[in-house]
Amino acid sequence: MTYSYVGISPTKFDQLVADGRMPKAKQIDGRKVWDVREIDPAFEELGASDTSWGDVS
């Protein structure tokens, strides 16, 4: 569960992927998988630009 890795809901994670703030999944035999080596820097970048507590989903 990638979204739990970064502590957000699946819906929010999907939004971040859609708007490019999180990396897209790789497809392996019909399954979506994410590389944590791509998620970690994207997550660090979120902390640099998204500092409000208004969106907690």
CHARMM internal coordinates of N, CA and C (Angstrom, degrees):
IC EDIT
DIST 1 N 1 CA 1.4465
DIST 1 CA 1 C 1.5211
ANGL 1 N 1 CA 1 C 110.15
DIST 1 C 2 N 1.2923
ANGL 1 CA 1 C 2 N 114.35
DIHE 1 N 1 CA 1 C 2 N 94.75
DIST 2 N 2 CA 1.4570
ANGL 1 C 2 N 2 CA 120.70
DIHE 1 CA 1 C 2 N 2 CA -176.64
DIST 2 CA 2 C 1.5213
ANGL 2 N 2 CA 2 C 112.53
DIHE 1 C 2 N 2 CA 2 C -59.90
DIST 2 C 3 N 1.3202
ANGL 2 CA 2 C 3 N 117.46
DIHE 2 N 2 CA 2 C 3 N -41.32
DIST 3 N 3 CA 1.4616
ANGL 2 C 3 N 3 CA 120.27
DIHE 2 CA 2 C 3 N 3 CA -177.66
DIST 3 CA 3 C 1.5229
ANGL 3 N 3 CA 3 C 111.38
DIHE 2 C 3 N 3 CA 3 C -61.10
DIST 3 C 4 N 1.3388
ANGL 3 CA 3 C 4 N 117.97
DIHE 3 N 3 CA 3 C 4 N -34.71
DIST 4 N 4 CA 1.4652
ANGL 3 C 4 N 4 CA 118.58
DIHE 3 CA 3 C 4 N 4 CA 178.87
DIST 4 CA 4 C 1.5307
ANGL 4 N 4 CA 4 C 111.28
DIHE 3 C 4 N 4 CA 4 C -72.09
DIST 4 C 5 N 1.3103
ANGL 4 CA 4 C 5 N 116.53
DIHE 4 N 4 CA 4 C 5 N -23.60
DIST 5 N 5 CA 1.4651
ANGL 4 C 5 N 5 CA 121.00
DIHE 4 CA 4 C 5 N 5 CA 176.31
DIST 5 CA 5 C 1.5224
ANGL 5 N 5 CA 5 C 110.66
DIHE 4 C 5 N 5 CA 5 C -60.10
DIST 5 C 6 N 1.3272
ANGL 5 CA 5 C 6 N 116.67
DIHE 5 N 5 CA 5 C 6 N -38.20
DIST 6 N 6 CA 1.4613
ANGL 5 C 6 N 6 CA 120.57
DIHE 5 CA 5 C 6 N 6 CA 179.74
DIST 6 CA 6 C 1.5273
ANGL 6 N 6 CA 6 C 112.53
DIHE 5 C 6 N 6 CA 6 C -103.05
DIST 6 C 7 N 1.3428
ANGL 6 CA 6 C 7 N 118.25
DIHE 6 N 6 CA 6 C 7 N 1.27
DIST 7 N 7 CA 1.4512
ANGL 6 C 7 N 7 CA 121.96
DIHE 6 CA 6 C 7 N 7 CA 172.40
DIST 7 CA 7 C 1.5176
ANGL 7 N 7 CA 7 C 115.36
DIHE 6 C 7 N 7 CA 7 C 77.21
DIST 7 C 8 N 1.3274
ANGL 7 CA 7 C 8 N 118.15
DIHE 7 N 7 CA 7 C 8 N 33.86
DIST 8 N 8 CA 1.4643
ANGL 7 C 8 N 8 CA 121.18
DIHE 7 CA 7 C 8 N 8 CA 178.47
DIST 8 CA 8 C 1.5259
ANGL 8 N 8 CA 8 C 109.37
DIHE 7 C 8 N 8 CA 8 C -130.28
DIST 8 C 9 N 1.3193
ANGL 8 CA 8 C 9 N 115.68
DIHE 8 N 8 CA 8 C 9 N 169.49
DIST 9 N 9 CA 1.4629
ANGL 8 C 9 N 9 CA 120.41
DIHE 8 CA 8 C 9 N 9 CA 179.88
DIST 9 CA 9 C 1.5244
ANGL 9 N 9 CA 9 C 110.48
DIHE 8 C 9 N 9 CA 9 C -74.55
DIST 9 C 10 N 1.3429
ANGL 9 CA 9 C 10 N 116.92
DIHE 9 N 9 CA 9 C 10 N 158.35
DIST 10 N 10 CA 1.4720
ANGL 9 C 10 N 10 CA 119.70
DIHE 9 CA 9 C 10 N 10 CA 176.03
DIST 10 CA 10 C 1.5278
ANGL 10 N 10 CA 10 C 112.19
DIHE 9 C 10 N 10 CA 10 C -58.48
DIST 10 C 11 N 1.3297
ANGL 10 CA 10 C 11 N 116.23
DIHE 10 N 10 CA 10 C 11 N -37.68
DIST 11 N 11 CA 1.4697
ANGL 10 C 11 N 11 CA 119.85
DIHE 10 CA 10 C 11 N 11 CA 179.53
DIST 11 CA 11 C 1.5190
ANGL 11 N 11 CA 11 C 111.00
DIHE 10 C 11 N 11 CA 11 C -63.08
DIST 11 C 12 N 1.3297
ANGL 11 CA 11 C 12 N 117.14
DIHE 11 N 11 CA 11 C 12 N -45.28
DIST 12 N 12 CA 1.4710
ANGL 11 C 12 N 12 CA 120.98
DIHE 11 CA 11 C 12 N 12 CA 179.37
DIST 12 CA 12 C 1.5196
ANGL 12 N 12 CA 12 C 110.67
DIHE 11 C 12 N 12 CA 12 C -64.66
DIST 12 C 13 N 1.3388
ANGL 12 CA 12 C 13 N 116.75
DIHE 12 N 12 CA 12 C 13 N -41.37
DIST 13 N 13 CA 1.4570
ANGL 12 C 13 N 13 CA 119.47
DIHE 12 CA 12 C 13 N 13 CA 178.58
DIST 13 CA 13 C 1.5235
ANGL 13 N 13 CA 13 C 110.09
DIHE 12 C 13 N 13 CA 13 C -60.56
DIST 13 C 14 N 1.3366
ANGL 13 CA 13 C 14 N 117.20
DIHE 13 N 13 CA 13 C 14 N -44.47
DIST 14 N 14 CA 1.4667
ANGL 13 C 14 N 14 CA 120.85
DIHE 13 CA 13 C 14 N 14 CA 177.97
DIST 14 CA 14 C 1.5247
ANGL 14 N 14 CA 14 C 111.26
DIHE 13 C 14 N 14 CA 14 C -59.99
DIST 14 C 15 N 1.3335
ANGL 14 CA 14 C 15 N 117.17
DIHE 14 N 14 CA 14 C 15 N -38.64
DIST 15 N 15 CA 1.4715
ANGL 14 C 15 N 15 CA 120.72
DIHE 14 CA 14 C 15 N 15 CA 177.43
DIST 15 CA 15 C 1.5242
ANGL 15 N 15 CA 15 C 110.70
DIHE 14 C 15 N 15 CA 15 C -63.27
DIST 15 C 16 N 1.3286
ANGL 15 CA 15 C 16 N 116.37
DIHE 15 N 15 CA 15 C 16 N -42.39
DIST 16 N 16 CA 1.4664
ANGL 15 C 16 N 16 CA 120.37
DIHE 15 CA 15 C 16 N 16 CA -179.45
DIST 16 CA 16 C 1.5281
ANGL 16 N 16 CA 16 C 111.17
DIHE 15 C 16 N 16 CA 16 C -66.69
DIST 16 C 17 N 1.3227
ANGL 16 CA 16 C 17 N 117.10
DIHE 16 N 16 CA 16 C 17 N -35.99
DIST 17 N 17 CA 1.4684
ANGL 16 C 17 N 17 CA 120.38
DIHE 16 CA 16 C 17 N 17 CA 175.87
DIST 17 CA 17 C 1.5301
ANGL 17 N 17 CA 17 C 108.95
DIHE 16 C 17 N 17 CA 17 C -66.54
DIST 17 C 18 N 1.3377
ANGL 17 CA 17 C 18 N 116.38
DIHE 17 N 17 CA 17 C 18 N -45.96
DIST 18 N 18 CA 1.4707
ANGL 17 C 18 N 18 CA 120.69
DIHE 17 CA 17 C 18 N 18 CA -178.10
DIST 18 CA 18 C 1.5159
ANGL 18 N 18 CA 18 C 112.61
DIHE 17 C 18 N 18 CA 18 C -60.62
DIST 18 C 19 N 1.3463
ANGL 18 CA 18 C 19 N 117.18
DIHE 18 N 18 CA 18 C 19 N -37.08
DIST 19 N 19 CA 1.4746
ANGL 18 C 19 N 19 CA 118.44
DIHE 18 CA 18 C 19 N 19 CA -178.66
DIST 19 CA 19 C 1.5307
ANGL 19 N 19 CA 19 C 112.99
DIHE 18 C 19 N 19 CA 19 C -93.41
DIST 19 C 20 N 1.3396
ANGL 19 CA 19 C 20 N 116.31
DIHE 19 N 19 CA 19 C 20 N 5.89
DIST 20 N 20 CA 1.4613
ANGL 19 C 20 N 20 CA 120.19
DIHE 19 CA 19 C 20 N 20 CA 172.61
DIST 20 CA 20 C 1.5213
ANGL 20 N 20 CA 20 C 115.55
DIHE 19 C 20 N 20 CA 20 C 87.79
DIST 20 C 21 N 1.3405
ANGL 20 CA 20 C 21 N 117.46
DIHE 20 N 20 CA 20 C 21 N 3.89
DIST 21 N 21 CA 1.4620
ANGL 20 C 21 N 21 CA 118.47
DIHE 20 CA 20 C 21 N 21 CA -179.87
DIST 21 CA 21 C 1.5234
ANGL 21 N 21 CA 21 C 112.90
DIHE 20 C 21 N 21 CA 21 C -82.60
DIST 21 C 22 N 1.3265
ANGL 21 CA 21 C 22 N 117.10
DIHE 21 N 21 CA 21 C 22 N -16.52
DIST 22 N 22 CA 1.4663
ANGL 21 C 22 N 22 CA 123.03
DIHE 21 CA 21 C 22 N 22 CA 172.21
DIST 22 CA 22 C 1.5317
ANGL 22 N 22 CA 22 C 107.51
DIHE 21 C 22 N 22 CA 22 C -123.76
DIST 22 C 23 N 1.3272
ANGL 22 CA 22 C 23 N 116.98
DIHE 22 N 22 CA 22 C 23 N 151.53
DIST 23 N 23 CA 1.4645
ANGL 22 C 23 N 23 CA 119.66
DIHE 22 CA 22 C 23 N 23 CA -178.65
DIST 23 CA 23 C 1.5257
ANGL 23 N 23 CA 23 C 111.58
DIHE 22 C 23 N 23 CA 23 C -70.67
DIST 23 C 24 N 1.3284
ANGL 23 CA 23 C 24 N 115.44
DIHE 23 N 23 CA 23 C 24 N 155.68
DIST 24 N 24 CA 1.4578
ANGL 23 C 24 N 24 CA 120.98
DIHE 23 CA 23 C 24 N 24 CA 175.31
DIST 24 CA 24 C 1.5238
ANGL 24 N 24 CA 24 C 109.54
DIHE 23 C 24 N 24 CA 24 C -75.78
DIST 24 C 25 N 1.3204
ANGL 24 CA 24 C 25 N 114.37
DIHE 24 N 24 CA 24 C 25 N 155.91
DIST 25 N 25 CA 1.4685
ANGL 24 C 25 N 25 CA 120.84
DIHE 24 CA 24 C 25 N 25 CA 178.83
DIST 25 CA 25 C 1.5241
ANGL 25 N 25 CA 25 C 110.55
DIHE 24 C 25 N 25 CA 25 C -75.02
DIST 25 C 26 N 1.3063
ANGL 25 CA 25 C 26 N 114.95
DIHE 25 N 25 CA 25 C 26 N 158.47
DIST 26 N 26 CA 1.4541
ANGL 25 C 26 N 26 CA 122.27
DIHE 25 CA 25 C 26 N 26 CA 169.21
DIST 26 CA 26 C 1.5269
ANGL 26 N 26 CA 26 C 106.44
DIHE 25 C 26 N 26 CA 26 C -97.81
DIST 26 C 27 N 1.3108
ANGL 26 CA 26 C 27 N 117.05
DIHE 26 N 26 CA 26 C 27 N 148.55
DIST 27 N 27 CA 1.4602
ANGL 26 C 27 N 27 CA 121.49
DIHE 26 CA 26 C 27 N 27 CA -179.93
DIST 27 CA 27 C 1.5254
ANGL 27 N 27 CA 27 C 109.09
DIHE 26 C 27 N 27 CA 27 C -101.01
DIST 27 C 28 N 1.3230
ANGL 27 CA 27 C 28 N 116.75
DIHE 27 N 27 CA 27 C 28 N 122.12
DIST 28 N 28 CA 1.4626
ANGL 27 C 28 N 28 CA 121.75
DIHE 27 CA 27 C 28 N 28 CA 176.90
DIST 28 CA 28 C 1.5240
ANGL 28 N 28 CA 28 C 107.70
DIHE 27 C 28 N 28 CA 28 C -128.08
DIST 28 C 29 N 1.3271
ANGL 28 CA 28 C 29 N 116.12
DIHE 28 N 28 CA 28 C 29 N 110.38
DIST 29 N 29 CA 1.4715
ANGL 28 C 29 N 29 CA 121.65
DIHE 28 CA 28 C 29 N 29 CA 179.34
DIST 29 CA 29 C 1.5213
ANGL 29 N 29 CA 29 C 112.88
DIHE 28 C 29 N 29 CA 29 C 47.86
DIST 29 C 30 N 1.3081
ANGL 29 CA 29 C 30 N 116.78
DIHE 29 N 29 CA 29 C 30 N 48.68
DIST 30 N 30 CA 1.4635
ANGL 29 C 30 N 30 CA 120.90
DIHE 29 CA 29 C 30 N 30 CA 177.60
DIST 30 CA 30 C 1.5135
ANGL 30 N 30 CA 30 C 115.19
DIHE 29 C 30 N 30 CA 30 C 78.98
DIST 30 C 31 N 1.2998
ANGL 30 CA 30 C 31 N 117.03
DIHE 30 N 30 CA 30 C 31 N 5.20
DIST 31 N 31 CA 1.4601
ANGL 30 C 31 N 31 CA 121.01
DIHE 30 CA 30 C 31 N 31 CA -179.26
DIST 31 CA 31 C 1.5222
ANGL 31 N 31 CA 31 C 109.76
DIHE 30 C 31 N 31 CA 31 C -115.30
DIST 31 C 32 N 1.3399
ANGL 31 CA 31 C 32 N 117.01
DIHE 31 N 31 CA 31 C 32 N 138.46
DIST 32 N 32 CA 1.4563
ANGL 31 C 32 N 32 CA 121.76
DIHE 31 CA 31 C 32 N 32 CA 176.04
DIST 32 CA 32 C 1.5210
ANGL 32 N 32 CA 32 C 108.77
DIHE 31 C 32 N 32 CA 32 C -85.80
DIST 32 C 33 N 1.3250
ANGL 32 CA 32 C 33 N 116.65
DIHE 32 N 32 CA 32 C 33 N 131.51
DIST 33 N 33 CA 1.4588
ANGL 32 C 33 N 33 CA 121.61
DIHE 32 CA 32 C 33 N 33 CA 176.15
DIST 33 CA 33 C 1.5215
ANGL 33 N 33 CA 33 C 109.31
DIHE 32 C 33 N 33 CA 33 C -135.35
DIST 33 C 34 N 1.3193
ANGL 33 CA 33 C 34 N 115.74
DIHE 33 N 33 CA 33 C 34 N 147.31
DIST 34 N 34 CA 1.4520
ANGL 33 C 34 N 34 CA 121.89
DIHE 33 CA 33 C 34 N 34 CA 178.02
DIST 34 CA 34 C 1.5193
ANGL 34 N 34 CA 34 C 109.40
DIHE 33 C 34 N 34 CA 34 C -117.12
DIST 34 C 35 N 1.3046
ANGL 34 CA 34 C 35 N 115.27
DIHE 34 N 34 CA 34 C 35 N 146.14
DIST 35 N 35 CA 1.4547
ANGL 34 C 35 N 35 CA 122.48
DIHE 34 CA 34 C 35 N 35 CA 177.08
DIST 35 CA 35 C 1.5305
ANGL 35 N 35 CA 35 C 107.84
DIHE 34 C 35 N 35 CA 35 C -92.58
DIST 35 C 36 N 1.3271
ANGL 35 CA 35 C 36 N 116.66
DIHE 35 N 35 CA 35 C 36 N 118.79
DIST 36 N 36 CA 1.4664
ANGL 35 C 36 N 36 CA 118.80
DIHE 35 CA 35 C 36 N 36 CA -178.69
DIST 36 CA 36 C 1.5180
ANGL 36 N 36 CA 36 C 112.10
DIHE 35 C 36 N 36 CA 36 C -61.93
DIST 36 C 37 N 1.3344
ANGL 36 CA 36 C 37 N 117.21
DIHE 36 N 36 CA 36 C 37 N -23.38
DIST 37 N 37 CA 1.4675
ANGL 36 C 37 N 37 CA 119.33
DIHE 36 CA 36 C 37 N 37 CA 177.28
DIST 37 CA 37 C 1.5240
ANGL 37 N 37 CA 37 C 111.17
DIHE 36 C 37 N 37 CA 37 C -69.00
DIST 37 C 38 N 1.3339
ANGL 37 CA 37 C 38 N 117.85
DIHE 37 N 37 CA 37 C 38 N -19.39
DIST 38 N 38 CA 1.4667
ANGL 37 C 38 N 38 CA 121.63
DIHE 37 CA 37 C 38 N 38 CA 173.75
DIST 38 CA 38 C 1.5297
ANGL 38 N 38 CA 38 C 111.14
DIHE 37 C 38 N 38 CA 38 C -91.99
DIST 38 C 39 N 1.3211
ANGL 38 CA 38 C 39 N 116.58
DIHE 38 N 38 CA 38 C 39 N -31.70
DIST 39 N 39 CA 1.4680
ANGL 38 C 39 N 39 CA 120.70
DIHE 38 CA 38 C 39 N 39 CA -179.19
DIST 39 CA 39 C 1.5203
ANGL 39 N 39 CA 39 C 111.26
DIHE 38 C 39 N 39 CA 39 C -71.53
DIST 39 C 40 N 1.3293
ANGL 39 CA 39 C 40 N 117.58
DIHE 39 N 39 CA 39 C 40 N -42.25
DIST 40 N 40 CA 1.4659
ANGL 39 C 40 N 40 CA 120.70
DIHE 39 CA 39 C 40 N 40 CA -176.05
DIST 40 CA 40 C 1.5272
ANGL 40 N 40 CA 40 C 113.22
DIHE 39 C 40 N 40 CA 40 C -55.10
DIST 40 C 41 N 1.3432
ANGL 40 CA 40 C 41 N 120.05
DIHE 40 N 40 CA 40 C 41 N -51.10
DIST 41 N 41 CA 1.4726
ANGL 40 C 41 N 41 CA 117.66
DIHE 40 CA 40 C 41 N 41 CA 179.45
DIST 41 CA 41 C 1.5292
ANGL 41 N 41 CA 41 C 112.79
DIHE 40 C 41 N 41 CA 41 C -67.05
DIST 41 C 42 N 1.3354
ANGL 41 CA 41 C 42 N 117.39
DIHE 41 N 41 CA 41 C 42 N -32.66
DIST 42 N 42 CA 1.4668
ANGL 41 C 42 N 42 CA 119.75
DIHE 41 CA 41 C 42 N 42 CA 177.31
DIST 42 CA 42 C 1.5276
ANGL 42 N 42 CA 42 C 110.03
DIHE 41 C 42 N 42 CA 42 C -65.04
DIST 42 C 43 N 1.3272
ANGL 42 CA 42 C 43 N 116.30
DIHE 42 N 42 CA 42 C 43 N -40.44
DIST 43 N 43 CA 1.4558
ANGL 42 C 43 N 43 CA 121.12
DIHE 42 CA 42 C 43 N 43 CA 178.41
DIST 43 CA 43 C 1.5341
ANGL 43 N 43 CA 43 C 110.60
DIHE 42 C 43 N 43 CA 43 C -65.24
DIST 43 C 44 N 1.3098
ANGL 43 CA 43 C 44 N 117.16
DIHE 43 N 43 CA 43 C 44 N -42.27
DIST 44 N 44 CA 1.4757
ANGL 43 C 44 N 44 CA 120.75
DIHE 43 CA 43 C 44 N 44 CA 177.30
DIST 44 CA 44 C 1.5186
ANGL 44 N 44 CA 44 C 110.78
DIHE 43 C 44 N 44 CA 44 C -60.20
DIST 44 C 45 N 1.3159
ANGL 44 CA 44 C 45 N 117.23
DIHE 44 N 44 CA 44 C 45 N -39.22
DIST 45 N 45 CA 1.4608
ANGL 44 C 45 N 45 CA 121.31
DIHE 44 CA 44 C 45 N 45 CA 179.46
DIST 45 CA 45 C 1.5265
ANGL 45 N 45 CA 45 C 111.09
DIHE 44 C 45 N 45 CA 45 C -65.58
DIST 45 C 46 N 1.3231
ANGL 45 CA 45 C 46 N 117.73
DIHE 45 N 45 CA 45 C 46 N -34.47
DIST 46 N 46 CA 1.4666
ANGL 45 C 46 N 46 CA 120.64
DIHE 45 CA 45 C 46 N 46 CA 177.38
DIST 46 CA 46 C 1.5214
ANGL 46 N 46 CA 46 C 110.26
DIHE 45 C 46 N 46 CA 46 C -59.80
DIST 46 C 47 N 1.3056
ANGL 46 CA 46 C 47 N 117.93
DIHE 46 N 46 CA 46 C 47 N -42.55
DIST 47 N 47 CA 1.4562
ANGL 46 C 47 N 47 CA 121.45
DIHE 46 CA 46 C 47 N 47 CA 179.56
DIST 47 CA 47 C 1.5085
ANGL 47 N 47 CA 47 C 112.65
DIHE 46 C 47 N 47 CA 47 C -63.24
DIST 47 C 48 N 1.3186
ANGL 47 CA 47 C 48 N 116.40
DIHE 47 N 47 CA 47 C 48 N -27.64
DIST 48 N 48 CA 1.4550
ANGL 47 C 48 N 48 CA 120.55
DIHE 47 CA 47 C 48 N 48 CA -178.96
DIST 48 CA 48 C 1.5240
ANGL 48 N 48 CA 48 C 112.09
DIHE 47 C 48 N 48 CA 48 C -77.38
DIST 48 C 49 N 1.3485
ANGL 48 CA 48 C 49 N 117.08
DIHE 48 N 48 CA 48 C 49 N -26.06
DIST 49 N 49 CA 1.4585
ANGL 48 C 49 N 49 CA 118.28
DIHE 48 CA 48 C 49 N 49 CA -174.00
DIST 49 CA 49 C 1.5217
ANGL 49 N 49 CA 49 C 114.09
DIHE 48 C 49 N 49 CA 49 C -119.21
DIST 49 C 50 N 1.3108
ANGL 49 CA 49 C 50 N 119.68
DIHE 49 N 49 CA 49 C 50 N -25.48
DIST 50 N 50 CA 1.4644
ANGL 49 C 50 N 50 CA 122.80
DIHE 49 CA 49 C 50 N 50 CA -177.21
DIST 50 CA 50 C 1.5277
ANGL 50 N 50 CA 50 C 109.16
DIHE 49 C 50 N 50 CA 50 C -108.10
DIST 50 C 51 N 1.3205
ANGL 50 CA 50 C 51 N 116.74
DIHE 50 N 50 CA 50 C 51 N 93.23
DIST 51 N 51 CA 1.4649
ANGL 50 C 51 N 51 CA 119.21
DIHE 50 CA 50 C 51 N 51 CA -174.45
DIST 51 CA 51 C 1.5221
ANGL 51 N 51 CA 51 C 113.65
DIHE 50 C 51 N 51 CA 51 C -110.72
DIST 51 C 52 N 1.3399
ANGL 51 CA 51 C 52 N 118.59
DIHE 51 N 51 CA 51 C 52 N 1.68
DIST 52 N 52 CA 1.4651
ANGL 51 C 52 N 52 CA 118.75
DIHE 51 CA 51 C 52 N 52 CA -179.72
DIST 52 CA 52 C 1.5228
ANGL 52 N 52 CA 52 C 111.07
DIHE 51 C 52 N 52 CA 52 C -83.60
DIST 52 C 53 N 1.3137
ANGL 52 CA 52 C 53 N 115.55
DIHE 52 N 52 CA 52 C 53 N 154.53
DIST 53 N 53 CA 1.4713
ANGL 52 C 53 N 53 CA 121.52
DIHE 52 CA 52 C 53 N 53 CA 176.93
DIST 53 CA 53 C 1.5183
ANGL 53 N 53 CA 53 C 110.44
DIHE 52 C 53 N 53 CA 53 C -97.45
DIST 53 C 54 N 1.3277
ANGL 53 CA 53 C 54 N 118.44
DIHE 53 N 53 CA 53 C 54 N 6.26
DIST 54 N 54 CA 1.4617
ANGL 53 C 54 N 54 CA 122.00
DIHE 53 CA 53 C 54 N 54 CA -175.80
DIST 54 CA 54 C 1.5092
ANGL 54 N 54 CA 54 C 114.15
DIHE 53 C 54 N 54 CA 54 C -63.76
DIST 54 C 55 N 1.3198
ANGL 54 CA 54 C 55 N 119.28
DIHE 54 N 54 CA 54 C 55 N -31.55
DIST 55 N 55 CA 1.4581
ANGL 54 C 55 N 55 CA 122.62
DIHE 54 CA 54 C 55 N 55 CA -177.63
DIST 55 CA 55 C 1.5139
ANGL 55 N 55 CA 55 C 108.74
DIHE 54 C 55 N 55 CA 55 C -109.81
DIST 55 C 56 N 1.3124
ANGL 55 CA 55 C 56 N 117.47
DIHE 55 N 55 CA 55 C 56 N 104.69
DIST 56 N 56 CA 1.4463
ANGL 55 C 56 N 56 CA 120.85
DIHE 55 CA 55 C 56 N 56 CA -176.78
DIST 56 CA 56 C 1.5293
ANGL 56 N 56 CA 56 C 112.84
DIHE 55 C 56 N 56 CA 56 C -106.67
DIST 56 C 57 N 1.3326
ANGL 56 CA 56 C 57 N 117.88
DIHE 56 N 56 CA 56 C 57 N 8.27
DIST 57 N 57 CA 1.4610
ANGL 56 C 57 N 57 CA 119.78
DIHE 56 CA 56 C 57 N 57 CA -179.36
DIST 57 CA 57 C 1.5049
ANGL 57 N 57 CA 57 C 111.40
DIHE 56 C 57 N 57 CA 57 C -81.79
END
COOR INIT
IC SEED 1 N 1 CA 1 C
IC BUILD
